[in-house]
């Protein structure tokens, strides 16, 4: 990493020019790629940072740096005020420290740099911090410690994200313009490189469209999850970056608020397959090896974000269905 970050140096220009400069970390990932494209379309000057190579289709949408987001030279540029907004989507940057520690220490250093440079920090947390949701009702942010409503984080990475959320509230209650987004199950086109880490909806639709055969756990037909189109995430980030006044510094749930059952997803896929001229959709039901910790139901309560960000992009149940149909058409060889 060089001392100068290409495309981010707006020294000598006014505050207005700086506000149009955005840094996106984790830019080569699924949400990162869509975020780079969304900010580019919105007229921002985008600097994209990732340890992975720049995706060829997006090379002209940003200035790409192949580097660790916690690189000292990059943090120095953030602290010097080179960016109006920093969108942090990268996972752990310092692998030597271990993923749990790195998921906290790296973003903490980035947050300190944003505070020094006056940048607005928007970062991705995850709805996974709640773990298993016990009640079939929208879950608000303050439920994170309520074990009557949720189990709490079940994996090390979810635990580290919750630790980051708590660190941000405690360390940056004032003095930093920031917001964390606990996104539900984000889906959309261009997830193929994620493999088994791709969204459940995307994997189900791809199997239904390409093979006409899907596999489900036998206790999940009545399960329902809050699926969130990736475009809603990026539109929300752009709106947050554009706001003249910051939202209250806090962590916010971001979801559709419309859980869709697995059985209904199967119906959508079966209908799309029939309309495309394919055969019947076959479903294999297998035993769930982790039924006790499986997230059978998710639904984000978004009242806090509704109040903080009036006019924010929202999603209807019909939006989820139409985007699912579009994804089926994308995967279908028919």
N, C-alpha and C positions, 0 to 999 in steps of 0.2 A: 504494500500500500504506500503510495507516495504521500508526501506531506500536503500536497494540493489535491483536493478532490475535484476532478474534472466535472464541469457543468454545474458545480455548486458555488463557485467563487463569484459572488456578486458584490465584492468589496467596492466601496465607493458609490454604490447605488443606494437609493432611498429605501425607507422601510417598506413602502409599497412593493418595490421590486423584490425585496427579501421575502415578503409574505407569499409571493408566487413561486418560491423555491421550496420543493418538498423532497425529503429523503425517505425512501422506502427500504426497509431492511427485510430480508427474506424474500426478495423481489422475484426470485426464480421459482418460488413455490406456487402451488395452485392459487391460493388467495392473493399472493403477491403479484402474480402475473396479471390477474384481473385488476388489481389495484393500480399497478403501473399504467395499464391501458386506460382506466377510468380517469386518473389524474391527468394523463396526457390529453385525453379528449376534452377535459374541462379547462385546458389552457395553462396548466401548471408546468413549470420547468422541473422535470423529475430527475433525480439522481437515484439510481437503483443499486443496492449492495446485496451481494450474496456470495457464498463460497462456491456456488455452482456457476457454470458458464451462462452467459446471457442467452435467453431463448431467441432464436433467429427472428421470428416474426415481430418481436418487440424491440429489436436493437435500435430502431429509430425513434421509439417512444420515450427513451430515457438515455442518460449517460450512465453506463454500466461500470461498476467497480467490482472486481472479483476479490472479495476481502471479507474478513470477520467484522461484523457490525461493531464489536467492542474494541477494534483496532485503535490504538492510542492516537494515531494521526487523524482518523475520522472523528473520534470524540473531540479532539481539539478543534476541528472545523465546526462541529455542532456548538461547542462552547463559545466559539468566536462569533456566533450569530449568523452563520452562512445560510441557515434555513429558517423559514417561517413555520414549517410544520415537519415533524418527524413521525412517520407511520411505522411502528415497530411490529413486524409480523414474523421475524426470525425466531427459530427455536434456539436452544442453548448454544452459545457461541464458544465457550471455553470448555471443550470436551475434557481437557486434563483435570478440570476441577470436579468433573462428574456432572451428569445432566441436571440433577436436582439443585445443586449449588449454583451452577452456571445459569440456570433459568431464573435465578434471583439476582446474582451479583452482576451479571452482564447488563440486564435492563436497569438495575439500580445505578450503575455508572452512566448509562445512557441518559437516565432521568436527571442526574446531577448535571450532566453536560447541557441538557435542554434548559434547565433552570438557569445556568450561567449565561447561556446564549439567548434566552428569551424565546425559545421555540415552543410551539404547542406540540405536546406529545400525545399521540393516539396509539394505543397498543392493544393487541389481541390477547384477551384472557380466554376462558372457555367455560361453557355451561357444565363441563365435566367436573368442575369444582364442587358441585352439589352431590355428585355420585348418584345413588339410587333415589329416585323421587317416590315418596311413600303415598302421596295423595294425588288423585287425578284432578288437579286444579292448577292454575298458573302459580308458579313459584317465584316469589320476590327475592331481591338481593339479600335481604336481611335474614333469609332462611338458612344461610350457610352454616350457622351454628345450632340450628334447631333440629335435633335428631328425631323429633316427631314428624318432621316434614321431609327430611332427606338424610342419607347416610353420611354425607361428607365425602371428600375425594377418596377414591379407592386405589389409585395408582400414584407412583412417585411424581410423575410429571404434573398431574392434576393437583397434587399437594403443593408442589413448588409454585404453581400458578396462583393458588390461594395465598401462599406466603407472599408472593409479589403484590397481589391486590392489597393485602394488609400492610405491607411495607409502604406502598404508595399512599395509602390513607394516613399512615402515621408520620412518614417522613415528609410528605409533600401536601399536607393539609392546606398550606398557603405557600406562596412563592413560586408556584409552577402551574401553568395552564395545562391540564392533562385530563384524559378520560380513558378508561379501560372498557372494552366491550366483551362481555361474556356471550359469545355467539353460540347458538344451538347447533344443529346438524347442517352444516353448510354444504350445498351441492351445486353442481353446474357442469358445463362442458369443460373439457381439458383436464380431467382428473386422472387420466389413465396412468400417468407415471407414478401415482401414489400407491398402486397395487392394492393390498389388503387394507391400507390406511385410507383409501377412498371412502367417501360417504356410503352408508348402507343403501340409500336410495339410488345412487349412481351405480353401485355394483349390482343391485337387484335389476334395475332397468337394462343394464348392459347384458346381463345373462338372459333376460327375457327376450330382448331384441335380437341378440346374435345367435342364441342357441335354442330359444323357446323352452328352456328348462331352468328352474330356479330351485335353490335349496334353502329351507327355512328351519329354524328350531321349532319343534312341535308345540311349544308353549307360547308362541309369539304371534299367532294369527290375530289375537285381540290386543296385542301391543300397539302403542301409538306414539309417534314421535313428532317433535316440532322441527320440521324441515325448513331450512332457510336458503333461498336462492343467493348465490354468490353476488349477483348484481345488487341485491339489497344491501349487502355488507359494504360494497365499494361506494354506492351512492350515499350511504350514511357517513362514511369516512370523508368523502368530498364535501358534504354539507357541513360536517364538523370543522373541517379545515377552512371553509369559506366564511364561517360566522365571524362577524366583527367582534362580538362579545363571546367570551368562553362560556361553556356550560359549567355548572358547579363541579369542581374536581371530585370525581368519584368513579365507581365501577357501575356499569349499566348492563342489564340483560338486553340482548338483541336476538329476537326470534320472530317467527311468524305469529305465534300465539294460537295457531290452529293445528293441533296434533292430528296426524293422519294415520289411521290404523294400517298395519301391514296387510290385512285382508283387502282394504280399499286400494292400496298400491297395486296388489295383484290384479284387482278388477280393472284398474286403469291400464295396466300392461296387457292384460288379456284382450281388452277392447282395442287397444292400439295395434296389437298383433293381428286381430281379425280384420281391422280396417286396412291393414297393409297387405292383406291377402295371405297371411301365414296360417299355420295350423293352430291347434289348441295349445295353450300354455300348460306345461307340465310342472307340477310342484312336488318336490321330495321333502318330506318332513323327517327331521332327525332329532335325536335327543339333545337337549341343551346341557352342555357340561358345566355351565356356570349359572344356573338358573337363579341362585340366591343373590348374585351380584349383577345380574343382567339388567340393563336399564329398559324396562318394559314400557315406561311412560315418561315423556318429557313435555313440558309446556312452560315457556318462559313468561313470567309476569313482567310487563314492560311499562308499567305506570311511571316509574322513575324517569325513563327515557322520554316518554310521551310529554312529561311536564318540562323537562330540560330542553327538549329539541322539538318545538312545535312545527308541524308540517313535515316531519321526517318521513322518509320512504317507508311504506307499510306493505304488507303482503296479505292478500286474501286467500282463502282456500282454493278459489278458482285459479289464482296465480300459480300456486304450487302445482295444481293439476295441469295447467297449460305448459308450464316449464318441464314437467315430467314427460308430457307428450312430445315436446320438442327434443328432449334428451333421447327418448325412444327412437324418434325419427333419425337422430344423429347416429345412433348405434346400429340401426336396422339395415341389414343387407338386402332387404326385400324391395 
